[in-house]
Amino acid sequence: MAYIRFSPGAVVDVRGAEYYPAYAHGRIQLTHLITGEIFKYEQRDGSLELPTVEQFQLMQHCGDAVT
């Protein structure tokens, strides 16, 4: 399993919004800086879940997430 090391106090820009990154149950938890809302990623079955490391890396590759 891949792992991304975030610096303490790191902020991730996701589609123009800023989030604090953390890990939760093997997935990446992104917490919105202002609202505290947790970012959810749409899964293949249409459900919304925390993004996996691989999904987060895809978001980075596509430019949706900037660390």
BELJORA-V319907 format. One record per residue. N is the residue number from 0. RES is the residue in one small letter. PSI is psi in degrees with one decimal (NA if undefined). OMEGA is omega in whole degrees, 0 to 359 (999 if undefined). Layout:
# BELJORA-V319907
N&RES&PSI&OMEGA + N&RES&PSI&OMEGA
This chain:
# BELJORA-V319907
0&m&134.3&179 + 1&a&158.6&180 + 2&y&136.9&177 + 3&i&127.3&179 + 4&r&117.8&177 + 5&f&137.3&177 + 6&s&149.4&176 + 7&p&132.8&181 + 8&g&8.4&181 + 9&a&149.2&176 + 10&v&134.7&179 + 11&v&130.5&176 + 12&d&117.9&178 + 13&v&108.8&178 + 14&r&40.7&176 + 15&g&-4.8&178 + 16&a&147.8&183 + 17&e&135.0&183 + 18&y&148.1&169 + 19&y&128.2&178 + 20&p&148.7&174 + 21&a&172.0&176 + 22&y&141.1&177 + 23&a&114.8&176 + 24&h&40.3&177 + 25&g&5.6&178 + 26&r&168.5&180 + 27&i&124.7&178 + 28&q&120.9&179 + 29&l&116.3&183 + 30&t&122.5&181 + 31&h&132.8&184 + 32&l&-37.4&186 + 33&i&-49.8&186 + 34&t&-21.1&184 + 35&g&3.0&180 + 36&e&142.1&179 + 37&i&129.3&179 + 38&f&131.7&178 + 39&k&141.2&182 + 40&y&134.0&181 + 41&e&126.9&180 + 42&q&171.9&181 + 43&r&-33.8&181 + 44&d&3.7&178 + 45&g&-8.4&179 + 46&s&162.2&178 + 47&l&125.1&182 + 48&e&168.1&171 + 49&l&141.8&179 + 50&p&143.9&172 + 51&t&169.5&177 + 52&v&-42.5&180 + 53&e&-40.9&178 + 54&q&-38.8&178 + 55&f&-41.2&178 + 56&q&-37.2&176 + 57&l&-40.6&177 + 58&m&-39.9&177 + 59&q&-44.1&182 + 60&h&-38.5&181 + 61&c&-9.1&180 + 62&g&5.4&178 + 63&d&-25.9&179 + 64&a&130.1&180 + 65&v&124.2&180 + 66&t&NA&999
